[in-house]
Amino acid sequence: MAVSSTHSAHTDDGSAQAPTAAPAEPTGLQRLRLILVLGALVALAPLTIDMYLPALPEIGRDLQAPSSAVQLTLTGTLLGLGLGQLLIGPLADSVGRRIPLISGTVLHICASLLCLVAPNIAVLGVLRVVQGVGAAATMVVALAVVRDLFSGRAAATTLSRLMLVMGAAPVLAPTLGSTVLVAGSWRWVFGALAVLGVVLLAVAVLALRETLPPERRIAGEVLPVLRTYRSLLTDRDFVVLVLVASLAMSALFSYVSGASFVLQEQYGLDQQQFGFVFGAGAIAVIGASQLNVVVLNRLSAERIVLYALVAAVVFGAVLMTVAFTGAGGIVGLMIPLWCMLGAVGFVMPNAPALALSRHGEAAGTAAALLGAGQFGLGALIAPLVGVLGNDGPAMATTMTGGALVALALLTVSLLSGRRVRSAAAVAGS
């Protein structure tokens, strides 16, 4: 699976112009500042997803909705994040990074305020979709900015550092949500998200410069956008890497979707205990993403993804065994679960970095497809936990299934790529 990087502009008819120089890679304090800014922005999406998790049972009781319907509000958020990135990605390649970022953050703030007064579960679900669309802007623009400024190993390393900041959001989100719930009802959580949106809007306006110069922007007409999507979707290696990243993310979202019901209703944890245990899982993801920076000095990103998926499947098999037998209680469940989340933590920075490195000329659109795949597939797979029973076996089966399919896709792609390279070598000899 060869990885390449290009920086070229396109005319309105889709033809390539002369390549333009990419902005210089930030170094030192400038790079640290950029990572903190981007990390704060990408944290909006996981906070939007996770902060209300401790309140899911309470929302069901208050709005008189079954747990499956309450879980669909989470699915709506993931769907909004996926669809929003498909819309925002081409826009970010056409008009630059700042306008979509600021507009999306404003949309998120408005949706959060409306969630405060949602009268029923249907309205809340629709507003969560809109909220997800707004948060999508911060995700796709942050990834595009990384690709604007970094390439290759530097991109993978930067994404790993972003994971440290982004990973703190799932750790803090349920705890923050639980703290809010102590003071008020579940509606207060959305008030807190609105306040957070205002803070991040100020960050976007004041601390992030434009990283896509006009000469590198892609015409915003429909046909050039469709041609860009077609070129991405016909790149087999790009598609495989997007699917691998998406399936790894779906394993994480299966945990997010089912954890509140499994840990609170099946194992009897209260909201504060749930926040602590859930956060420990996020720490596993963060730790792996930071260890990934060290491992990149010894192994390629491609090999790390392969080995991590093998480990995820092995730990997933143990998790399923424990979940179905009940051996070890909650401790027996959480140990293989945390190990599996750690394995996923190695996949999450590397698979996107490999995918984005192939299409620097359309980083926004490529990031949009990547994000749409991750959150769209998450929106499809996460509800399976509820369909299968909202218990430990359902969560374990869904998580392990996603990792297994990702491993199969990557293995087939790698074997196919080696056969093609071998045939080319023979033909050239």
C-alpha positions as a printed NumPy array, in Angstrom:
array([[  0.   ,   0.   ,   0.   ],
       [  2.098,   2.853,  -1.287],
       [  1.657,   6.288,   0.239],
       [  2.224,   9.486,  -1.716],
       [  1.762,  13.196,  -1.125],
       [  0.983,  15.967,  -3.603],
       [  0.196,  19.65 ,  -3.435],
       [ -1.468,  20.882,  -6.625],
       [ -4.254,  23.314,  -7.437],
       [ -7.08 ,  22.678,  -9.892],
       [ -8.836,  24.828, -12.425],
       [-12.607,  25.018, -12.815],
       [-12.517,  22.231, -15.432],
       [-10.635,  19.946, -13.057],
       [ -7.252,  20.164, -14.811],
       [ -4.131,  20.49 , -12.709],
       [ -2.212,  23.718, -12.472],
       [  1.438,  24.001, -11.558],
       [  2.063,  22.784,  -8.01 ],
       [  2.187,  25.467,  -5.345],
       [  4.369,  25.447,  -2.295],
       [  2.765,  24.277,   0.928],
       [  3.077,  26.487,   4.017],
       [  6.183,  25.826,   6.065],
       [  5.785,  23.206,   8.782],
       [  5.415,  24.842,  12.22 ],
       [  8.168,  24.012,  14.695],
       [  8.833,  24.479,  18.385],
       [  6.409,  26.627,  20.337],
       [  4.481,  27.478,  17.184],
       [  3.761,  23.794,  16.604],
       [  2.762,  23.249,  20.24 ],
       [  0.384,  26.209,  20.096],
       [ -1.17 ,  24.903,  16.879],
       [ -1.683,  21.434,  18.362],
       [ -3.39 ,  22.895,  21.425],
       [ -5.694,  25.036,  19.271],
       [ -6.597,  22.167,  16.95 ],
       [ -6.988,  19.799,  19.889],
       [ -9.42 ,  22.185,  21.548],
       [-11.438,  22.379,  18.336],
       [-11.621,  18.636,  17.667],
       [-12.619,  18.086,  21.308],
       [-16.019,  19.624,  20.551],
       [-17.275,  16.528,  18.735],
       [-16.391,  13.929,  21.417],
       [-17.684,  16.253,  24.137],
       [-20.939,  16.616,  22.192],
       [-21.16 ,  12.835,  21.887],
       [-20.114,  11.823,  25.395],
       [-21.096,  14.538,  27.829],
       [-24.727,  13.474,  28.058],
       [-24.03 ,   9.724,  28.305],
       [-24.611,   9.533,  32.092],
       [-28.014,  11.157,  31.499],
       [-29.309,   8.649,  28.921],
       [-31.404,   6.644,  31.424],
       [-32.737,   9.915,  32.937],
       [-33.649,  11.267,  29.478],
       [-35.632,   8.113,  28.788],
       [-37.567,   8.473,  32.028],
       [-38.166,  12.215,  31.64 ],
       [-39.305,  12.055,  28.002],
       [-41.035,   8.678,  28.481],
       [-38.987,   7.036,  25.742],
       [-37.55 ,   3.498,  25.532],
       [-33.772,   3.038,  25.749],
       [-33.543,   2.18 ,  22.043],
       [-35.144,   5.535,  21.153],
       [-32.805,   7.385,  23.513],
       [-29.815,   5.689,  21.878],
       [-31.021,   6.989,  18.515],
       [-30.245,  10.527,  19.726],
       [-26.617,   9.38 ,  19.868],
       [-26.97 ,   7.866,  16.408],
       [-28.382,  11.197,  15.212],
       [-25.289,  13.011,  16.465],
       [-22.987,  10.574,  14.655],
       [-25.085,  10.886,  11.5  ],
       [-24.869,  14.673,  11.664],
       [-21.107,  14.49 ,  12.135],
       [-20.789,  12.234,   9.096],
       [-23.097,  14.126,   6.728],
       [-21.809,  17.48 ,   7.918],
       [-18.262,  16.595,   6.971],
       [-19.329,  15.62 ,   3.446],
       [-20.764,  19.117,   3.032],
       [-18.081,  21.044,   4.874],
       [-15.048,  19.283,   3.363],
       [-15.5  ,  20.553,  -0.22 ],
       [-16.502,  23.965,   1.141],
       [-13.249,  24.115,   3.134],
       [-11.29 ,  23.294,  -0.038],
       [-13.173,  26.004,  -1.945],
       [-13.361,  29.021,   0.395],
       [-10.629,  28.183,   2.906],
       [-10.669,  26.785,   6.413],
       [-11.857,  29.662,   8.6  ],
       [-15.335,  30.423,   7.182],
       [-16.676,  26.823,   7.481],
       [-15.111,  26.503,  10.934],
       [-16.729,  29.643,  12.305],
       [-20.117,  28.958,  10.661],
       [-20.243,  25.371,  11.936],
       [-19.399,  26.406,  15.487],
       [-22.209,  28.983,  15.454],
       [-24.634,  26.284,  14.227],
       [-23.542,  23.993,  17.07 ],
       [-24.186,  26.738,  19.643],
       [-27.712,  27.363,  18.294],
       [-28.587,  23.651,  18.259],
       [-27.289,  23.212,  21.819],
       [-29.507,  26.029,  23.063],
       [-32.551,  24.496,  21.342],
       [-31.805,  21.113,  22.951],
       [-32.373,  22.861,  26.278],
       [-36.089,  23.121,  25.521],
       [-36.667,  19.93 ,  23.488],
       [-40.207,  18.751,  24.37 ],
       [-39.853,  15.108,  23.299],
       [-37.365,  12.497,  22.139],
       [-38.115,  13.061,  18.42 ],
       [-37.286,  16.775,  18.563],
       [-34.188,  16.067,  20.642],
       [-33.053,  13.533,  18.049],
       [-33.423,  16.026,  15.194],
       [-31.575,  18.72 ,  17.124],
       [-28.77 ,  16.274,  17.869],
       [-28.344,  15.748,  14.112],
       [-28.016,  19.518,  13.648],
       [-25.624,  19.691,  16.581],
       [-23.507,  17.002,  14.939],
       [-23.397,  18.916,  11.644],
       [-22.069,  21.957,  13.491],
       [-19.419,  19.961,  15.35 ],
       [-18.362,  18.367,  12.035],
       [-16.817,  21.671,  10.971],
       [-14.273,  21.576,  13.777],
       [-13.325,  17.969,  12.965],
       [-12.843,  18.305,   9.21 ],
       [-11.097,  21.691,   9.357],
       [ -8.663,  20.519,  12.05 ],
       [ -7.69 ,  17.451,   9.982],
       [ -7.377,  19.559,   6.839],
       [ -5.129,  22.053,   8.635],
       [ -2.862,  19.18 ,   9.729],
       [ -2.626,  18.052,   6.106],
       [ -2.027,  21.64 ,   4.947],
       [  0.992,  21.978,   7.214],
       [  2.381,  18.449,   7.709],
       [  2.995,  15.301,   5.679],
       [  4.215,  11.726,   6.192],
       [  5.521,  10.828,   9.64 ],
       [  5.116,  14.433,  10.813],
       [  1.387,  14.202,  10.052],
       [  1.042,  10.918,  11.974],
       [  3.001,  12.363,  14.904],
       [  0.894,  15.534,  14.932],
       [ -2.314,  13.489,  14.851],
       [ -1.018,  11.462,  17.786],
       [ -0.456,  14.675,  19.728],
       [ -3.938,  15.811,  18.769],
       [ -5.225,  12.525,  20.158],
       [ -3.798,  13.497,  23.549],
       [ -5.91 ,  16.651,  23.61 ],
       [ -8.869,  15.082,  21.834],
       [ -8.65 ,  12.001,  24.018],
       [ -9.007,  14.092,  27.153],
       [-12.522,  14.978,  26.001],
       [-13.975,  11.456,  26.376],
       [-12.19 ,  11.159,  29.733],
       [-13.623,  14.404,  31.031],
       [-16.986,  14.391,  29.246],
       [-18.935,  11.839,  31.34 ],
       [-17.393,  13.238,  34.521],
       [-18.339,  16.766,  33.486],
       [-21.782,  15.523,  32.555],
       [-22.17 ,  13.808,  35.902],
       [-21.121,  17.014,  37.686],
       [-23.715,  18.989,  35.756],
       [-26.355,  16.384,  36.598],
       [-25.627,  16.805,  40.301],
       [-26.531,  20.483,  39.967],
       [-29.447,  20.162,  37.548],
       [-31.32 ,  18.054,  35.003],
       [-30.048,  16.55 ,  31.77 ],
       [-31.024,  19.757,  29.961],
       [-28.239,  21.596,  31.747],
       [-25.725,  19.447,  29.875],
       [-26.745,  21.116,  26.623],
       [-26.43 ,  24.523,  28.238],
       [-22.842,  23.616,  29.137],
       [-22.206,  22.537,  25.526],
       [-23.512,  25.903,  24.31 ],
       [-21.085,  27.72 ,  26.611],
       [-18.253,  25.508,  25.371],
       [-19.208,  26.333,  21.784],
       [-18.918,  30.055,  22.527],
       [-15.415,  29.562,  23.975],
       [-14.292,  27.546,  20.947],
       [-15.793,  30.131,  18.599],
       [-13.499,  32.703,  20.183],
       [-10.56 ,  30.315,  19.73 ],
       [-11.419,  29.815,  16.055],
       [-11.714,  33.534,  15.4  ],
       [ -8.65 ,  34.689,  17.316],
       [ -6.117,  31.854,  17.31 ],
       [ -6.285,  30.018,  13.974],
       [ -4.989,  31.62 ,  10.811],
       [ -6.001,  30.596,   7.292],
       [ -3.788,  27.703,   6.086],
       [ -5.146,  27.258,   2.551],
       [ -3.939,  30.057,   0.221],
       [ -6.298,  31.109,  -2.624],
       [ -4.107,  29.578,  -5.339],
       [ -4.49 ,  26.113,  -3.788],
       [ -8.275,  26.215,  -3.493],
       [-10.567,  24.03 ,  -5.598],
       [-13.452,  25.556,  -7.546],
       [-16.683,  25.251,  -5.577],
       [-18.931,  24.317,  -8.505],
       [-20.732,  20.978,  -8.384],
       [-18.827,  19.204, -11.158],
       [-15.304,  19.852,  -9.768],
       [-16.502,  18.722,  -6.335],
       [-17.976,  15.538,  -7.81 ],
       [-14.768,  14.922,  -9.76 ],
       [-12.757,  15.299,  -6.564],
       [-14.975,  12.807,  -4.734],
       [-14.726,  10.427,  -7.706],
       [-10.923,  10.6  ,  -7.726],
       [-10.863,   9.813,  -4.017],
       [-13.365,   6.964,  -4.221],
       [-11.519,   5.33 ,  -7.124],
       [ -8.286,   5.219,  -5.112],
       [ -8.526,   1.702,  -3.693],
       [ -5.873,   2.188,  -1.022],
       [ -7.51 ,   5.405,   0.176],
       [-10.908,   3.705,   0.409],
       [ -9.452,   0.754,   2.339],
       [ -7.701,   3.069,   4.804],
       [-10.917,   5.058,   5.308],
       [-12.83 ,   1.839,   5.977],
       [-10.161,   0.62 ,   8.399],
       [-10.225,   3.938,  10.274],
       [-14.032,   3.895,  10.256],
       [-14.328,   0.334,  11.557],
       [-11.835,   1.081,  14.323],
       [-13.89 ,   4.127,  15.249],
       [-17.084,   2.054,  15.137],
       [-15.609,  -0.246,  17.785],
       [-15.111,   2.819,  19.959],
       [-18.634,   4.085,  19.262],
       [-20.088,   0.669,  20.106],
       [-18.481,   1.086,  23.522],
       [-19.796,   4.663,  23.789],
       [-23.31 ,   3.596,  22.771],
       [-23.614,   0.647,  25.12 ],
       [-21.432,   1.586,  28.094],
       [-23.98 ,   3.677,  29.991],
       [-26.593,   0.899,  29.893],
       [-24.146,  -1.978,  30.45 ],
       [-22.311,  -0.342,  33.353],
       [-25.259,   1.393,  35.033],
       [-28.151,  -1.001,  34.447],
       [-26.366,  -4.357,  34.142],
       [-23.543,  -3.782,  36.658],
       [-25.297,  -1.225,  38.897],
       [-22.872,   1.722,  38.766],
       [-24.236,   5.17 ,  39.59 ],
       [-23.647,   8.206,  37.353],
       [-20.441,   9.297,  39.088],
       [-18.989,   5.766,  39.134],
       [-19.866,   5.405,  35.471],
       [-17.993,   8.61 ,  34.641],
       [-14.862,   7.291,  36.36 ],
       [-14.935,   3.832,  34.734],
       [-15.792,   5.216,  31.302],
       [-12.954,   7.726,  31.569],
       [-10.495,   4.925,  32.328],
       [-11.312,   3.44 ,  28.933],
       [-10.563,   6.749,  27.265],
       [ -7.215,   6.862,  29.088],
       [ -6.322,   3.569,  27.386],
       [ -6.958,   5.197,  23.994],
       [ -4.925,   8.286,  24.933],
       [ -1.997,   6.277,  26.281],
       [ -1.8  ,   4.181,  23.122],
       [ -1.958,   7.23 ,  20.867],
       [  0.971,   8.821,  22.716],
       [  3.027,   5.623,  22.796],
       [  2.4  ,   5.543,  19.048],
       [  4.758,   8.541,  18.628],
       [  7.601,   6.431,  20.084],
       [  6.67 ,   3.321,  18.102],
       [  6.715,   5.349,  14.854],
       [ 10.484,   5.651,  15.304],
       [ 10.759,   1.88 ,  14.888],
       [  7.818,   0.796,  12.736],
       [  5.945,   2.27 ,   9.803],
       [  2.423,   3.558,  10.366],
       [  1.147,   0.789,   8.083],
       [  2.692,  -1.97 ,  10.211],
       [  1.429,  -0.384,  13.425],
       [ -2.144,  -0.433,  12.083],
       [ -1.808,  -4.102,  11.096],
       [ -0.349,  -5.244,  14.432],
       [ -2.857,  -3.153,  16.408],
       [ -5.81 ,  -4.698,  14.57 ],
       [ -4.489,  -8.199,  15.271],
       [ -4.242,  -7.289,  18.967],
       [ -7.75 ,  -5.779,  18.921],
       [ -9.229,  -8.99 ,  17.52 ],
       [ -7.42 , -11.129,  20.118],
       [ -8.543,  -8.926,  23.013],
       [-12.026,  -8.805,  21.472],
       [-12.23 , -12.599,  21.547],
       [-11.33 , -12.558,  25.25 ],
       [-13.877,  -9.792,  25.852],
       [-16.631, -11.805,  24.175],
       [-15.778, -14.88 ,  26.235],
       [-15.957, -12.925,  29.491],
       [-19.118, -11.068,  28.462],
       [-21.019, -14.238,  27.562],
       [-19.87 , -16.242,  30.594],
       [-19.928, -13.432,  33.171],
       [-16.538, -14.552,  34.494],
       [-14.826, -12.031,  36.748],
       [-17.765,  -9.62 ,  36.995],
       [-17.168,  -6.006,  36.032],
       [-13.377,  -6.322,  36.525],
       [-13.261,  -9.321,  34.197],
       [-15.183,  -7.322,  31.599],
       [-13.188,  -4.101,  31.829],
       [ -9.639,  -5.521,  31.584],
       [ -9.944,  -6.968,  28.047],
       [-12.153,  -4.02 ,  27.107],
       [ -9.456,  -1.511,  28.105],
       [ -6.822,  -3.566,  26.263],
       [ -8.961,  -3.565,  23.142],
       [ -9.496,   0.197,  23.389],
       [ -5.723,   0.605,  23.698],
       [ -5.23 ,  -1.349,  20.469],
       [ -7.792,   0.872,  18.752],
       [ -5.792,   3.858,  20.045],
       [ -2.903,   2.802,  17.804],
       [ -5.146,   2.577,  14.743],
       [ -6.885,   5.931,  15.166],
       [ -3.951,   8.294,  14.408],
       [ -2.172,   6.116,  11.843],
       [ -4.948,   5.018,   9.489],
       [ -6.211,   8.617,   8.963],
       [ -2.639,   9.906,   8.493],
       [ -1.984,   7.259,   5.821],
       [ -5.264,   8.059,   4.074],
       [ -4.81 ,  11.846,   4.113],
       [ -1.187,  11.633,   2.938],
       [ -2.388,  10.309,  -0.405],
       [ -4.373,  13.416,  -1.392],
       [ -2.778,  16.65 ,  -0.243],
       [ -4.342,  18.459,  -3.226],
       [ -7.832,  17.907,  -1.759],
       [ -7.165,  17.637,   1.964],
       [-10.515,  19.101,   3.006],
       [-12.551,  16.774,   0.818],
       [-10.386,  13.788,   1.791],
       [-10.806,  14.656,   5.479],
       [-14.552,  14.988,   4.882],
       [-14.79 ,  11.49 ,   3.395],
       [-12.671,  10.146,   6.221],
       [-14.829,  11.802,   8.874],
       [-18.055,  10.843,   7.121],
       [-16.91 ,   7.246,   7.014],
       [-15.904,   7.22 ,  10.664],
       [-19.041,   8.843,  12.036],
       [-21.425,   7.496,   9.378],
       [-20.363,   3.912,   9.97 ],
       [-20.455,   4.6  ,  13.691],
       [-24.044,   5.812,  13.292],
       [-24.944,   2.555,  11.556],
       [-23.089,   0.156,  13.852],
       [-23.592,   1.735,  17.291],
       [-27.379,   1.05 ,  17.351],
       [-26.609,  -2.659,  16.918],
       [-25.68 ,  -2.703,  20.597],
       [-29.272,  -1.752,  21.414],
       [-30.76 ,  -4.117,  18.833],
       [-28.717,  -7.018,  20.215],
       [-29.818,  -6.351,  23.794],
       [-27.903,  -3.383,  25.312],
       [-25.826,  -5.729,  27.458],
       [-22.217,  -6.866,  27.74 ],
       [-22.407,  -9.595,  25.062],
       [-24.031,  -7.173,  22.596],
       [-21.332,  -4.541,  23.137],
       [-18.483,  -7.065,  22.96 ],
       [-19.816,  -8.689,  19.788],
       [-20.247,  -5.381,  17.979],
       [-16.795,  -4.096,  18.957],
       [-15.017,  -7.302,  18.005],
       [-16.887,  -7.608,  14.72 ],
       [-15.736,  -4.146,  13.612],
       [-12.098,  -4.899,  14.428],
       [-12.248,  -8.263,  12.644],
       [-13.654,  -6.786,   9.424],
       [-11.038,  -3.986,   9.514],
       [ -8.241,  -6.549,   9.866],
       [ -9.62 ,  -8.616,   6.979],
       [ -9.842,  -5.573,   4.678],
       [ -6.322,  -4.386,   5.474],
       [ -4.834,  -7.863,   5.065],
       [ -6.468,  -8.394,   1.667],
       [ -5.342,  -4.936,   0.519],
       [ -1.747,  -5.494,   1.622],
       [ -1.57 ,  -8.91 ,  -0.043],
       [ -3.092,  -7.533,  -3.233],
       [ -0.651,  -4.61 ,  -3.268],
       [  2.317,  -6.944,  -2.882],
       [  1.111,  -9.099,  -5.775],
       [  0.805,  -6.018,  -7.981],
       [  4.304,  -4.806,  -7.042],
       [  5.751,  -8.292,  -7.637],
       [  4.11 ,  -8.491, -11.051],
       [  5.44 ,  -5.038, -11.942],
       [  8.947,  -6.052, -10.872],
       [  8.791,  -9.198, -13.007],
       [  7.498,  -7.249, -16.006],
       [ 10.299,  -4.717, -15.654],
       [ 13.069,  -7.308, -15.401]])
